Amino acid sequence: MRPSLAQIERVARTLVQRLVAAQMLELDAPEEGIQARFAQLLTRNFEQEAEIEREATTEAARLVRQGAPGIRRDELDLRRVEQQRIAKARGFVL
């Protein structure tokens, strides 16, 4: 389930505040701008993950239609296998 925009913004705000408080991040720009950038990156990450999920479902359905020789469908989640393959090909960590 994808988080809402409000949840993403809350996570970004908390992350920036904690990094600043721990002195792990020194701000060169306004805090709100950095929070917005973190939110943008998180949103893009969730969008990429959703896209991989859609593509994996499509590819898994295609494999099932082809018969996937040698694979027992009841023992293998093809959607998950395809999701991992697609993510790896894109350099995306799930």
Summary of the structure (lengths in Angstrom):
residues: 94
radius of gyration: 18.9
end to end distance: 13.9
largest distance: 57.3
contacts: 218
relative contact order: 0.11
helix: 73%
strand: 0%
